[in-house]
Amino acid sequence: MKKTIYLAFLGLLLTTIGCNKTEKVSCSDEFVTIKAGVVDATGKPVLGANVFTIRQSNGDTIRRGTTIPGTVEYAVLTDNEKSKVNPQGENFRFVVRKDNKFVTGIYRIKTNYCHLVYVSGPTSLTLK
């Protein structure tokens, strides 16, 4: 009987020690950018467009100025905005305007607490 109680106590002690509720998450140094290419009706990349992203849950607007350096793509969201994203995911509307033309795309984005995670949305948009 004493042996059974001792083993039960030892098992409980080991279970408690093994459970670390303050476990730290180790994030990589990678900087994640959810991006989209924008082309015109002929398939040529569109540069110099006015772009912004709207968080659909509350209407907050995140303004962007130019394409991602060294590319012809625009940032929809970056890790700089991860604190604004629900970890379970939410929708963002990406808006592109140039020369009285515009296009929008809906993106579903979540986080893994370290970085943004692309769930869905177009990788390329056509300005019409």
N, CA, C and O atoms as a GROMACS GRO file, in nm:
protein
  512
    1MET      N    1   0.082  -0.119   0.000
    1MET     CA    2   0.000   0.000   0.000
    1MET      C    3   0.086   0.126   0.000
    1MET      O    4   0.060   0.220  -0.076
    2LYS      N    5   0.190   0.128   0.086
    2LYS     CA    6   0.279   0.243   0.090
    2LYS      C    7   0.350   0.261  -0.043
    2LYS      O    8   0.374   0.373  -0.087
    3LYS      N    9   0.383   0.149  -0.108
    3LYS     CA   10   0.452   0.155  -0.237
    3LYS      C   11   0.361   0.218  -0.342
    3LYS      O   12   0.409   0.296  -0.424
    4THR      N   13   0.233   0.186  -0.342
    4THR     CA   14   0.138   0.240  -0.438
    4THR      C   15   0.123   0.392  -0.417
    4THR      O   16   0.123   0.467  -0.514
    5ILE      N   17   0.110   0.435  -0.293
    5ILE     CA   18   0.097   0.577  -0.263
    5ILE      C   19   0.224   0.650  -0.305
    5ILE      O   20   0.218   0.759  -0.363
    6TYR      N   21   0.339   0.591  -0.275
    6TYR     CA   22   0.467   0.651  -0.312
    6TYR      C   23   0.478   0.666  -0.463
    6TYR      O   24   0.519   0.772  -0.511
    7LEU      N   25   0.442   0.563  -0.540
    7LEU     CA   26   0.450   0.569  -0.686
    7LEU      C   27   0.352   0.673  -0.742
    7LEU      O   28   0.385   0.743  -0.838
    8ALA      N   29   0.233   0.683  -0.684
    8ALA     CA   30   0.136   0.783  -0.729
    8ALA      C   31   0.188   0.923  -0.702
    8ALA      O   32   0.177   1.011  -0.788
    9PHE      N   33   0.246   0.945  -0.584
    9PHE     CA   34   0.304   1.075  -0.551
    9PHE      C   35   0.420   1.109  -0.644
    9PHE      O   36   0.432   1.222  -0.690
   10LEU      N   37   0.507   1.010  -0.671
   10LEU     CA   38   0.621   1.031  -0.760
   10LEU      C   39   0.574   1.065  -0.902
   10LEU      O   40   0.630   1.154  -0.966
   11GLY      N   41   0.471   0.996  -0.950
   11GLY     CA   42   0.416   1.025  -1.083
   11GLY      C   43   0.359   1.166  -1.091
   11GLY      O   44   0.380   1.236  -1.190
   12LEU      N   45   0.287   1.206  -0.987
   12LEU     CA   46   0.231   1.341  -0.982
   12LEU      C   47   0.343   1.446  -0.978
   12LEU      O   48   0.334   1.549  -1.045
   13LEU      N   49   0.446   1.420  -0.903
   13LEU     CA   50   0.559   1.512  -0.893
   13LEU      C   51   0.629   1.526  -1.029
   13LEU      O   52   0.661   1.637  -1.071
   14LEU      N   53   0.653   1.416  -1.096
   14LEU     CA   54   0.719   1.420  -1.227
   14LEU      C   55   0.633   1.492  -1.330
   14LEU      O   56   0.685   1.565  -1.414
   15THR      N   57   0.504   1.471  -1.325
   15THR     CA   58   0.413   1.539  -1.419
   15THR      C   59   0.417   1.690  -1.396
   15THR      O   60   0.420   1.767  -1.492
   16THR      N   61   0.418   1.732  -1.271
   16THR     CA   62   0.422   1.874  -1.239
   16THR      C   63   0.553   1.936  -1.282
   16THR      O   64   0.555   2.048  -1.335
   17ILE      N   65   0.663   1.867  -1.260
   17ILE     CA   66   0.794   1.919  -1.299
   17ILE      C   67   0.804   1.928  -1.451
   17ILE      O   68   0.863   2.023  -1.503
   18GLY      N   69   0.748   1.832  -1.522
   18GLY     CA   70   0.758   1.829  -1.668
   18GLY      C   71   0.672   1.933  -1.738
   18GLY      O   72   0.692   1.960  -1.857
   19CYS      N   73   0.578   1.990  -1.667
   19CYS     CA   74   0.488   2.088  -1.728
   19CYS      C   75   0.544   2.227  -1.706
   19CYS      O   76   0.544   2.278  -1.593
   20ASN      N   77   0.592   2.287  -1.810
   20ASN     CA   78   0.652   2.420  -1.800
   20ASN      C   79   0.558   2.520  -1.866
   20ASN      O   80   0.559   2.532  -1.989
   21LYS      N   81   0.478   2.589  -1.789
   21LYS     CA   82   0.380   2.681  -1.844
   21LYS      C   83   0.439   2.813  -1.889
   21LYS      O   84   0.371   2.894  -1.953
   22THR      N   85   0.564   2.837  -1.856
   22THR     CA   86   0.630   2.962  -1.897
   22THR      C   87   0.730   2.936  -2.009
   22THR      O   88   0.828   3.009  -2.023
   23GLU      N   89   0.706   2.833  -2.086
   23GLU     CA   90   0.797   2.798  -2.195
   23GLU      C   91   0.807   2.913  -2.294
   23GLU      O   92   0.706   2.968  -2.336
   24LYS      N   93   0.928   2.948  -2.329
   24LYS     CA   94   0.950   3.059  -2.422
   24LYS      C   95   0.949   3.007  -2.565
   24LYS      O   96   0.995   2.896  -2.593
   25VAL      N   97   0.897   3.088  -2.654
   25VAL     CA   98   0.894   3.055  -2.796
   25VAL      C   99   1.018   3.115  -2.860
   25VAL      O  100   1.053   3.230  -2.833
   26SER      N  101   1.084   3.038  -2.943
   26SER     CA  102   1.203   3.087  -3.011
   26SER      C  103   1.167   3.124  -3.154
   26SER      O  104   1.129   3.039  -3.234
   27CYS      N  105   1.178   3.252  -3.186
   27CYS     CA  106   1.144   3.301  -3.318
   27CYS      C  107   1.269   3.317  -3.404
   27CYS      O  108   1.377   3.346  -3.353
   28SER      N  109   1.253   3.298  -3.534
   28SER     CA  110   1.365   3.316  -3.626
   28SER      C  111   1.386   3.465  -3.653
   28SER      O  112   1.300   3.547  -3.620
   29ASP      N  113   1.499   3.499  -3.712
   29ASP     CA  114   1.529   3.637  -3.748
   29ASP      C  115   1.464   3.679  -3.879
   29ASP      O  116   1.478   3.793  -3.921
   30GLU      N  117   1.394   3.588  -3.942
   30GLU     CA  118   1.330   3.616  -4.071
   30GLU      C  119   1.229   3.729  -4.054
   30GLU      O  120   1.159   3.736  -3.953
   31PHE      N  121   1.221   3.818  -4.153
   31PHE     CA  122   1.123   3.925  -4.154
   31PHE      C  123   1.023   3.891  -4.263
   31PHE      O  124   1.056   3.895  -4.382
   32VAL      N  125   0.901   3.859  -4.224
   32VAL     CA  126   0.799   3.813  -4.319
   32VAL      C  127   0.722   3.932  -4.376
   32VAL      O  128   0.682   4.023  -4.305
   33THR      N  129   0.703   3.926  -4.508
   33THR     CA  130   0.621   4.024  -4.579
   33THR      C  131   0.520   3.948  -4.664
   33THR      O  132   0.558   3.866  -4.747
   34ILE      N  133   0.392   3.976  -4.643
   34ILE     CA  134   0.288   3.924  -4.730
   34ILE      C  135   0.283   4.021  -4.847
   34ILE      O  136   0.262   4.141  -4.826
   35LYS      N  137   0.302   3.972  -4.969
   35LYS     CA  138   0.316   4.063  -5.083
   35LYS      C  139   0.228   4.023  -5.200
   35LYS      O  140   0.177   3.911  -5.208
   36ALA      N  141   0.212   4.119  -5.290
   36ALA     CA  142   0.133   4.097  -5.411
   36ALA      C  143   0.198   4.170  -5.527
   36ALA      O  144   0.244   4.284  -5.514
   37GLY      N  145   0.200   4.104  -5.639
   37GLY     CA  146   0.241   4.169  -5.762
   37GLY      C  147   0.122   4.238  -5.824
   37GLY      O  148   0.008   4.190  -5.812
   38VAL      N  149   0.146   4.349  -5.891
   38VAL     CA  150   0.037   4.422  -5.958
   38VAL      C  151   0.080   4.445  -6.102
   38VAL      O  152   0.188   4.498  -6.129
   39VAL      N  153  -0.007   4.404  -6.195
   39VAL     CA  154   0.021   4.421  -6.338
   39VAL      C  155  -0.093   4.497  -6.402
   39VAL      O  156  -0.203   4.505  -6.348
   40ASP      N  157  -0.064   4.555  -6.522
   40ASP     CA  158  -0.171   4.622  -6.597
   40ASP      C  159  -0.239   4.520  -6.688
   40ASP      O  160  -0.207   4.401  -6.683
   41ALA      N  161  -0.332   4.566  -6.770
   41ALA     CA  162  -0.409   4.476  -6.856
   41ALA      C  163  -0.322   4.401  -6.957
   41ALA      O  164  -0.364   4.297  -7.008
   42THR      N  165  -0.203   4.452  -6.986
   42THR     CA  166  -0.113   4.384  -7.081
   42THR      C  167  -0.015   4.291  -7.010
   42THR      O  168   0.065   4.223  -7.075
   43GLY      N  169  -0.020   4.288  -6.876
   43GLY     CA  170   0.070   4.201  -6.801
   43GLY      C  171   0.198   4.266  -6.755
   43GLY      O  172   0.283   4.201  -6.694
   44LYS      N  173   0.215   4.396  -6.784
   44LYS     CA  174   0.335   4.467  -6.740
   44LYS      C  175   0.323   4.506  -6.593
   44LYS      O  176   0.214   4.544  -6.548
   45PRO      N  177   0.432   4.496  -6.516
   45PRO     CA  178   0.427   4.538  -6.375
   45PRO      C  179   0.389   4.684  -6.361
   45PRO      O  180   0.433   4.769  -6.438
   46VAL      N  181   0.308   4.713  -6.262
   46VAL     CA  182   0.265   4.849  -6.231
   46VAL      C  183   0.353   4.903  -6.120
   46VAL      O  184   0.359   4.847  -6.010
   47LEU      N  185   0.422   5.011  -6.149
   47LEU     CA  186   0.508   5.076  -6.050
   47LEU      C  187   0.449   5.211  -6.013
   47LEU      O  188   0.376   5.271  -6.092
   48GLY      N  189   0.480   5.259  -5.894
   48GLY     CA  190   0.437   5.393  -5.854
   48GLY      C  191   0.290   5.405  -5.820
   48GLY      O  192   0.234   5.515  -5.825
   49ALA      N  193   0.226   5.296  -5.786
   49ALA     CA  194   0.084   5.301  -5.751
   49ALA      C  195   0.067   5.347  -5.606
   49ALA      O  196   0.159   5.336  -5.525
   50ASN      N  197  -0.050   5.399  -5.575
   50ASN     CA  198  -0.088   5.432  -5.439
   50ASN      C  199  -0.151   5.306  -5.379
   50ASN      O  200  -0.253   5.259  -5.427
   51VAL      N  201  -0.089   5.252  -5.274
   51VAL     CA  202  -0.140   5.128  -5.216
   51VAL      C  203  -0.162   5.144  -5.066
   51VAL      O  204  -0.090   5.218  -4.999
   52PHE      N  205  -0.262   5.073  -5.015
   52PHE     CA  206  -0.286   5.069  -4.872
   52PHE      C  207  -0.364   4.943  -4.837
   52PHE      O  208  -0.427   4.882  -4.924
   53THR      N  209  -0.359   4.907  -4.710
   53THR     CA  210  -0.426   4.786  -4.662
   53THR      C  211  -0.525   4.827  -4.554
   53THR      O  212  -0.493   4.906  -4.466
   54ILE      N  213  -0.646   4.771  -4.562
   54ILE     CA  214  -0.750   4.801  -4.464
   54ILE      C  215  -0.780   4.676  -4.382
   54ILE      O  216  -0.811   4.570  -4.438
   55ARG      N  217  -0.770   4.687  -4.252
   55ARG     CA  218  -0.808   4.578  -4.162
   55ARG      C  219  -0.960   4.577  -4.157
   55ARG      O  220  -1.021   4.671  -4.106
   56GLN      N  221  -1.021   4.471  -4.209
   56GLN     CA  222  -1.166   4.472  -4.226
   56GLN      C  223  -1.244   4.467  -4.095
   56GLN      O  224  -1.359   4.510  -4.091
   57SER      N  225  -1.184   4.417  -3.988
   57SER     CA  226  -1.256   4.407  -3.862
   57SER      C  227  -1.285   4.543  -3.799
   57SER      O  228  -1.382   4.557  -3.725
   58ASN      N  229  -1.200   4.643  -3.827
   58ASN     CA  230  -1.223   4.773  -3.764
   58ASN      C  231  -1.199   4.893  -3.856
   58ASN      O  232  -1.216   5.007  -3.813
   59GLY      N  233  -1.161   4.870  -3.982
   59GLY     CA  234  -1.142   4.978  -4.077
   59GLY      C  235  -1.009   5.050  -4.068
   59GLY      O  236  -0.986   5.145  -4.143
   60ASP      N  237  -0.919   5.007  -3.978
   60ASP     CA  238  -0.787   5.070  -3.971
   60ASP      C  239  -0.716   5.059  -4.106
   60ASP      O  240  -0.724   4.957  -4.173
   61THR      N  241  -0.648   5.167  -4.144
   61THR     CA  242  -0.578   5.172  -4.272
   61THR      C  243  -0.427   5.177  -4.248
   61THR      O  244  -0.378   5.254  -4.166
   62ILE      N  245  -0.355   5.093  -4.322
   62ILE     CA  246  -0.209   5.089  -4.318
   62ILE      C  247  -0.162   5.136  -4.454
   62ILE      O  248  -0.187   5.070  -4.555
   63ARG      N  249  -0.096   5.248  -4.458
   63ARG     CA  250  -0.050   5.307  -4.586
   63ARG      C  251   0.085   5.253  -4.626
   63ARG      O  252   0.170   5.226  -4.541
   64ARG      N  253   0.104   5.237  -4.755
   64ARG     CA  254   0.231   5.194  -4.812
   64ARG      C  255   0.271   5.295  -4.917
   64ARG      O  256   0.186   5.358  -4.980
   65GLY      N  257   0.403   5.312  -4.937
   65GLY     CA  258   0.448   5.412  -5.032
   65GLY      C  259   0.491   5.356  -5.166
   65GLY      O  260   0.448   5.406  -5.270
   66THR      N  261   0.574   5.255  -5.166
   66THR     CA  262   0.634   5.209  -5.291
   66THR      C  263   0.640   5.057  -5.295
   66THR      O  264   0.594   4.988  -5.204
   67THR      N  265   0.698   5.009  -5.403
   67THR     CA  266   0.718   4.865  -5.414
   67THR      C  267   0.827   4.822  -5.315
   67THR      O  268   0.902   4.904  -5.263
   68ILE      N  269   0.834   4.693  -5.291
   68ILE     CA  270   0.939   4.637  -5.207
   68ILE      C  271   1.071   4.657  -5.281
   68ILE      O  272   1.080   4.620  -5.398
   69PRO      N  273   1.172   4.714  -5.217
   69PRO     CA  274   1.300   4.739  -5.287
   69PRO      C  275   1.354   4.615  -5.359
   69PRO      O  276   1.357   4.505  -5.304
   70GLY      N  277   1.395   4.637  -5.484
   70GLY     CA  278   1.451   4.529  -5.564
   70GLY      C  279   1.348   4.437  -5.627
   70GLY      O  280   1.385   4.336  -5.688
   71THR      N  281   1.219   4.470  -5.615
   71THR     CA  282   1.114   4.386  -5.672
   71THR      C  283   1.011   4.475  -5.743
   71THR      O  284   1.021   4.598  -5.742
   72VAL      N  285   0.915   4.410  -5.803
   72VAL     CA  286   0.799   4.482  -5.859
   72VAL      C  287   0.674   4.441  -5.783
   72VAL      O  288   0.563   4.439  -5.838
   73GLU      N  289   0.692   4.408  -5.655
   73GLU     CA  290   0.581   4.366  -5.570
   73GLU      C  291   0.557   4.470  -5.460
   73GLU      O  292   0.647   4.546  -5.423
   74TYR      N  293   0.434   4.471  -5.411
   74TYR     CA  294   0.394   4.561  -5.303
   74TYR      C  295   0.370   4.479  -5.176
   74TYR      O  296   0.326   4.364  -5.183
   75ALA      N  297   0.398   4.540  -5.062
   75ALA     CA  298   0.373   4.474  -4.933
   75ALA      C  299   0.226   4.493  -4.894
   75ALA      O  300   0.177   4.605  -4.888
   76VAL      N  301   0.159   4.383  -4.868
   76VAL     CA  302   0.023   4.387  -4.815
   76VAL      C  303   0.031   4.412  -4.665
   76VAL      O  304  -0.034   4.503  -4.613
   77LEU      N  305   0.110   4.333  -4.596
   77LEU     CA  306   0.141   4.349  -4.454
   77LEU      C  307   0.282   4.297  -4.429
   77LEU      O  308   0.332   4.213  -4.503
   78THR      N  309   0.346   4.348  -4.324
   78THR     CA  310   0.478   4.299  -4.285
   78THR      C  311   0.476   4.261  -4.137
   78THR      O  312   0.380   4.289  -4.065
   79ASP      N  313   0.582   4.197  -4.094
   79ASP     CA  314   0.593   4.163  -3.952
   79ASP      C  315   0.584   4.285  -3.861
   79ASP      O  316   0.556   4.272  -3.742
   80ASN      N  317   0.608   4.405  -3.915
   80ASN     CA  318   0.591   4.527  -3.835
   80ASN      C  319   0.448   4.541  -3.786
   80ASN      O  320   0.424   4.604  -3.683
   81GLU      N  321   0.352   4.485  -3.859
   81GLU     CA  322   0.210   4.496  -3.823
   81GLU      C  323   0.156   4.372  -3.754
   81GLU      O  324   0.035   4.364  -3.732
   82LYS      N  325   0.239   4.274  -3.718
   82LYS     CA  326   0.187   4.148  -3.663
   82LYS      C  327   0.106   4.168  -3.536
   82LYS      O  328   0.016   4.089  -3.508
   83SER      N  329   0.136   4.272  -3.459
   83SER     CA  330   0.058   4.297  -3.337
   83SER      C  331  -0.085   4.339  -3.368
   83SER      O  332  -0.171   4.336  -3.280
   84LYS      N  333  -0.111   4.379  -3.492
   84LYS     CA  334  -0.246   4.421  -3.532
   84LYS      C  335  -0.328   4.306  -3.587
   84LYS      O  336  -0.444   4.324  -3.624
   85VAL      N  337  -0.269   4.186  -3.593
   85VAL     CA  338  -0.335   4.072  -3.656
   85VAL      C  339  -0.378   3.971  -3.550
   85VAL      O  340  -0.300   3.934  -3.463
   86ASN      N  341  -0.504   3.929  -3.558
   86ASN     CA  342  -0.555   3.825  -3.470
   86ASN      C  343  -0.480   3.695  -3.498
   86ASN      O  344  -0.474   3.653  -3.614
   87PRO      N  345  -0.422   3.630  -3.396
   87PRO     CA  346  -0.347   3.506  -3.421
   87PRO      C  347  -0.428   3.398  -3.491
   87PRO      O  348  -0.371   3.317  -3.564
   88GLN      N  349  -0.560   3.395  -3.471
   88GLN     CA  350  -0.644   3.297  -3.539
   88GLN      C  351  -0.673   3.334  -3.684
   88GLN      O  352  -0.721   3.251  -3.762
   89GLY      N  353  -0.642   3.458  -3.720
   89GLY     CA  354  -0.660   3.503  -3.858
   89GLY      C  355  -0.772   3.604  -3.873
   89GLY      O  356  -0.870   3.604  -3.799
   90GLU      N  357  -0.753   3.689  -3.972
   90GLU     CA  358  -0.856   3.786  -4.007
   90GLU      C  359  -0.834   3.835  -4.150
   90GLU      O  360  -0.730   3.808  -4.211
   91ASN      N  361  -0.932   3.907  -4.201
   91ASN     CA  362  -0.927   3.953  -4.340
   91ASN      C  363  -0.877   4.096  -4.350
   91ASN      O  364  -0.908   4.183  -4.268
   92PHE      N  365  -0.797   4.118  -4.454
   92PHE     CA  366  -0.744   4.250  -4.488
   92PHE      C  367  -0.773   4.276  -4.636
   92PHE      O  368  -0.757   4.187  -4.720
   93ARG      N  369  -0.814   4.399  -4.666
   93ARG     CA  370  -0.839   4.439  -4.806
   93ARG      C  371  -0.719   4.522  -4.851
   93ARG      O  372  -0.687   4.625  -4.791
   94PHE      N  373  -0.654   4.476  -4.958
   94PHE     CA  374  -0.540   4.546  -5.016
   94PHE      C  375  -0.591   4.625  -5.134
   94PHE      O  376  -0.654   4.569  -5.224
   95VAL      N  377  -0.565   4.756  -5.137
   95VAL     CA  378  -0.618   4.846  -5.239
   95VAL      C  379  -0.502   4.906  -5.318
   95VAL      O  380  -0.405   4.956  -5.259
   96VAL      N  381  -0.512   4.901  -5.451
   96VAL     CA  382  -0.410   4.958  -5.540
   96VAL      C  383  -0.480   5.058  -5.632
   96VAL      O  384  -0.580   5.024  -5.696
   97ARG      N  385  -0.426   5.182  -5.638
   97ARG     CA  386  -0.483   5.285  -5.726
   97ARG      C  387  -0.371   5.350  -5.808
   97ARG      O  388  -0.263   5.379  -5.757
   98LYS      N  389  -0.401   5.372  -5.935
   98LYS     CA  390  -0.308   5.447  -6.020
   98LYS      C  391  -0.382   5.492  -6.145
   98LYS      O  392  -0.455   5.414  -6.207
   99ASP      N  393  -0.365   5.618  -6.181
   99ASP     CA  394  -0.422   5.675  -6.304
   99ASP      C  395  -0.571   5.644  -6.319
   99ASP      O  396  -0.613   5.594  -6.423
  100ASN      N  397  -0.650   5.674  -6.217
  100ASN     CA  398  -0.795   5.653  -6.218
  100ASN      C  399  -0.836   5.508  -6.235
  100ASN      O  400  -0.950   5.480  -6.274
  101LYS      N  401  -0.748   5.416  -6.207
  101LYS     CA  402  -0.779   5.273  -6.210
  101LYS      C  403  -0.751   5.218  -6.071
  101LYS      O  404  -0.668   5.271  -5.998
  102PHE      N  405  -0.822   5.111  -6.036
  102PHE     CA  406  -0.795   5.050  -5.906
  102PHE      C  407  -0.829   4.902  -5.908
  102PHE      O  408  -0.903   4.854  -5.994
  103VAL      N  409  -0.772   4.832  -5.812
  103VAL     CA  410  -0.801   4.691  -5.793
  103VAL      C  411  -0.786   4.661  -5.644
  103VAL      O  412  -0.705   4.723  -5.576
  104THR      N  413  -0.865   4.568  -5.594
  104THR     CA  414  -0.854   4.527  -5.455
  104THR      C  415  -0.841   4.376  -5.446
  104THR      O  416  -0.883   4.303  -5.536
  105GLY      N  417  -0.785   4.331  -5.338
  105GLY     CA  418  -0.776   4.187  -5.311
  105GLY      C  419  -0.798   4.164  -5.163
  105GLY      O  420  -0.754   4.244  -5.080
  106ILE      N  421  -0.866   4.055  -5.130
  106ILE     CA  422  -0.890   4.020  -4.990
  106ILE      C  423  -0.788   3.914  -4.950
  106ILE      O  424  -0.770   3.813  -5.018
  107TYR      N  425  -0.722   3.938  -4.837
  107TYR     CA  426  -0.620   3.848  -4.786
  107TYR      C  427  -0.659   3.800  -4.647
  107TYR      O  428  -0.699   3.879  -4.562
  108ARG      N  429  -0.646   3.673  -4.627
  108ARG     CA  430  -0.665   3.614  -4.493
  108ARG      C  431  -0.526   3.593  -4.435
  108ARG      O  432  -0.444   3.522  -4.494
  109ILE      N  433  -0.498   3.655  -4.321
  109ILE     CA  434  -0.366   3.651  -4.261
  109ILE      C  435  -0.381   3.622  -4.112
  109ILE      O  436  -0.472   3.672  -4.047
  110LYS      N  437  -0.291   3.540  -4.060
  110LYS     CA  438  -0.287   3.511  -3.917
  110LYS      C  439  -0.143   3.524  -3.869
  110LYS      O  440  -0.054   3.557  -3.948
  111THR      N  441  -0.119   3.497  -3.742
  111THR     CA  442   0.018   3.499  -3.690
  111THR      C  443   0.046   3.368  -3.617
  111THR      O  444  -0.046   3.297  -3.574
  112ASN      N  445   0.174   3.338  -3.605
  112ASN     CA  446   0.215   3.227  -3.520
  112ASN      C  447   0.290   3.282  -3.399
  112ASN      O  448   0.376   3.214  -3.342
  113TYR      N  449   0.257   3.404  -3.360
  113TYR     CA  450   0.315   3.481  -3.250
  113TYR      C  451   0.455   3.534  -3.282
  113TYR      O  452   0.501   3.628  -3.217
  114CYS      N  453   0.522   3.476  -3.379
  114CYS     CA  454   0.654   3.524  -3.420
  114CYS      C  455   0.644   3.604  -3.549
  114CYS      O  456   0.706   3.709  -3.564
  115HIS      N  457   0.565   3.553  -3.642
  115HIS     CA  458   0.558   3.611  -3.776
  115HIS      C  459   0.417   3.606  -3.830
  115HIS      O  460   0.331   3.534  -3.779
  116LEU      N  461   0.394   3.684  -3.935
  116LEU     CA  462   0.270   3.674  -4.009
  116LEU      C  463   0.268   3.541  -4.084
  116LEU      O  464   0.372   3.487  -4.120
  117VAL      N  465   0.146   3.490  -4.105
  117VAL     CA  466   0.128   3.367  -4.182
  117VAL      C  467   0.022   3.394  -4.288
  117VAL      O  468  -0.092   3.428  -4.256
  118TYR      N  469   0.060   3.378  -4.415
  118TYR     CA  470  -0.033   3.394  -4.527
  118TYR      C  471  -0.128   3.274  -4.527
  118TYR      O  472  -0.083   3.160  -4.525
  119VAL      N  473  -0.258   3.300  -4.530
  119VAL     CA  474  -0.357   3.193  -4.537
  119VAL      C  475  -0.416   3.186  -4.677
  119VAL      O  476  -0.420   3.080  -4.739
  120SER      N  477  -0.462   3.301  -4.727
  120SER     CA  478  -0.519   3.303  -4.863
  120SER      C  479  -0.520   3.445  -4.917
  120SER      O  480  -0.503   3.542  -4.843
  121GLY      N  481  -0.539   3.455  -5.047
  121GLY     CA  482  -0.542   3.584  -5.115
  121GLY      C  483  -0.462   3.577  -5.242
  121GLY      O  484  -0.377   3.489  -5.257
  122PRO      N  485  -0.489   3.668  -5.334
  122PRO     CA  486  -0.420   3.664  -5.463
  122PRO      C  487  -0.272   3.701  -5.452
  122PRO      O  488  -0.234   3.788  -5.374
  123THR      N  489  -0.189   3.633  -5.529
  123THR     CA  490  -0.046   3.669  -5.533
  123THR      C  491  -0.020   3.773  -5.640
  123THR      O  492   0.086   3.836  -5.642
  124SER      N  493  -0.117   3.792  -5.730
  124SER     CA  494  -0.104   3.894  -5.835
  124SER      C  495  -0.241   3.957  -5.858
  124SER      O  496  -0.344   3.890  -5.856
  125LEU      N  497  -0.240   4.088  -5.881
  125LEU     CA  498  -0.362   4.163  -5.908
  125LEU      C  499  -0.346   4.236  -6.041
  125LEU      O  500  -0.236   4.279  -6.076
  126THR      N  501  -0.455   4.249  -6.115
  126THR     CA  502  -0.453   4.318  -6.244
  126THR      C  503  -0.528   4.450  -6.231
  126THR      O  504  -0.647   4.452  -6.201
  127LEU      N  505  -0.455   4.560  -6.254
  127LEU     CA  506  -0.511   4.694  -6.247
  127LEU      C  507  -0.591   4.721  -6.372
  127LEU      O  508  -0.538   4.712  -6.482
  128LYS      N  509  -0.719   4.754  -6.358
  128LYS     CA  510  -0.807   4.778  -6.474
  128LYS      C  511  -0.871   4.913  -6.463
  128LYS      O  512  -0.949   4.952  -6.550
   0.00000   0.00000   0.00000
